[in-house]
Amino acid sequence: DMSIAIRSMASVVMSLIILFGTSWKLTLAMLGVVPAASLLASFMGRIARRVGKAFQDRLSDSSNVASETLGNMRTIRAFRHGEELMSARFGEATDATYRCGRQQALIT
C-alpha cells in the first residue's frame, strides 16, 4: 500500500536526521555496517531454509523406510536377504539424515 511506503520512508528520513544530529560519525559507521549485516543475514536465512527443507526430506525418507519395513515384516522375513537389505536401506537413509542435520547445525 502506498500510504505504508510513504510512512516508512518518512520514518527512515526522520530517523537519519535525528541520528546525524546526535552523532554523525556513529551514523556513518552504522550506514556502512547495517546494510552489509542485513544482506548477510538474508543470505544465511535462504541457505538455512534450503538446508532445513533438505533435512526434513531426508527425515521423511528415513521414516518411510522404517514404516515400510515394519508394515511388511512378514514379507521381508520371507525373503532370504530381506532383513539385511531393509537394514542397509534404513542405515543409508539415517546416515543421509545425519549428514543433513550436521550441515544444518553448522549453518544455524
Secondary structure, DSSP 4 states (H G I P E B T S, - for coil): -HHHHHHHHHHHHHHHHHHHHH-HHHHHHHHHHHHHHHHHHHHHHHHHHHHHHHHHHHHHHHHHHHHHHHHTHHHHHHSTTHHHHHHHHHHHHHHHHHHHHHHHHHH-
